[in-house]
Amino acid sequence: LPIYTVPPLQSKYVEEHPGYLQMGFASIRTTTSCYIGWCKSTYVLVKNGIMDTVQFGKDTYVYLKNPPRDFLPKLGVITISGLVGLVSARKGPRFKKIAYPLGLATVGATVCYPVQSVIIAKVSFFFIHVENSRKKLCTTPFMPDPKLMDHGQSCPEDEDMYSTRS
């Protein structure tokens, strides 16, 4: 079709009806679009996870290649405290077998790294407090006091003419 000329007057618009092949491709496209979107988001998530893991490995290698002076004694204290917890919980229920080694290793890490332990405890307490506050807000229903409600009307009889927000 020429772009710069006026179309002839006898031309008319004819709606195109898609054929079976075109309708089949359209149905396949709509059916698979959500799966393709899921695959793309999963790919990005896995790719970012792999990149973060590789970067963590590189950082760990650089740190362990030239560790601080007191790193190995602190690592020994944490390891031994975890092993003491493992030995002390060897004949007990599953919870005890998990809680004792983790608890004693945490105590060892707290002794070796007190400043970092305080920071982690404060951040953990903050997030627990925020989560509990959010749960309280979500479970407590808000009931406004009818005496204090002002709908912006000049007469109380006109209350039903105004929208209220709750």
N, C-alpha and C positions, 0 to 999 in steps of 0.2 A: 504494500500500500504506500502511495506517496505521502510523505509527511507534510509537505508544505502546500498542498492543494486541497481545495474543498472537496469532500466526497460527493459523488453524484446524488441527486435527489431521489432516485429510484432505489437506492440501497436500503436494506432493512436489517435489523438485528435478529439473528437466529441463535437461540440458545442451544448450546451444545449438550448433548446427552452422553454421559460417559459410558463407555462400553464395559464388557465383563472384565477384560484385562485391567483396565484402568481402575475399576471398582475393587478388583482383587488386590492390586498394589496398594490402594488407599486403605483397605481394611488391614492388610499386613503392616503397613506403616503405623497406623493408629494402635494396633495391638502390640507391636514391638517397641513403640516409642518409650513406654515407661521402663521396660527392661533395659533398653539402651541407655537411658538416663541413669538408671541404677548402676549399670556397669561402668559408666563414665565416672560417677561419684566414687564408686568403690576403687576404681583404678587410681584416682587422684588421692584417695585416702591411703591406699597401700603404698603408692609412690612416695608420699610425704613421710609415711612411717619408715620406709626403707632409708630415705635420705637422712631422717633424724637418727636412725640407728647407726648408720655409717658415720655420721658426724660425731655421735657419742663415742663410738669405737675409736675414732681418730683422737678425740680429746682425751680419752682414757689412756691411750697409748702414749701420748705426749706427757700426761701427768705421771704415769708409772715409769716412764723412761728416766725421768729426773724427779723422784719423789722428795718431799720435804724430809728433814732430818728425823722427825719423830713419827713418821707415817707407819713404819713397820712395827714399832712397839704398840702403837694404838691399834693397828690391825690385829696384832696378836692378842691384845686384851679382849677385843670384841669377839674374835674367833673362839678363844678359850671360854669366854662366858657363854657363848652359844652352845659349845660342846658340853659344858657342865649342865646346861639346861636339857640337852639331848640325853645325856646319861641319866640325869635325875628323873626323867619322864619315860624311861624305856619300858617300864611295866605299869602302864596306866591307860586310861581311856584316850581316845583319839584327840579330844580337845586338849588334854594335858600334854600329849606328845607335840602338839602344835604350839600351845601357849607358852610352855616353859622355855624352849629354845628361843622363840621370838622375844619373849619378855626379858630374858637374861641378856640376849644380844643387844636389845634396846637399852637396858641399864648400862651395859658396857659402853655403848656408843654415847650415852648421855654423860658418862664419867669422862670419856676421852674428848668429847666435843660439846662442852656445856653451852657455849654461846649459840651454836647452831641448833641445839636441842631446845633452847628457850624460844628461838625464833619459830621453829617448827611447831612447838606447843601453842604459841600465841596464834599463829595462822590457823592451826587446826581448831582451836577453841573459837576463833572468830567465825569460821565456816560452820561449825556445829551450832553456834549461837544464831547465826543468820538463818540456817535451815530450820531450827526450832521456832524462830520468830515467824518465818514464812508459813510454817504449818499452823501456828496459832492463828495467824491472820486468815488463813484459808478456812479454818474450822469454826471461827467465831462469826456468827451471822451479825450483820450490821442492822440495827433497828433504830431508825431516827426517831427523835422525840417529836410527836405531832404538834406540841405547843410551840416548838422552835422552828417549824417548817414555814418558810416564806416562799410562796410561788410567784411573787412579783405582781400579784393582782391587787387592785385597789380595794376590792370588796371580797370578804371571805366567801360570799355566795358564788363568786366567779371561779372558784377553785377548779372545777371540772373543765374549764375552758383553756387551761394552761397545761402544757406537758410538764411532768415532774421527772426528775432524774433520781434514780436510786442506786 
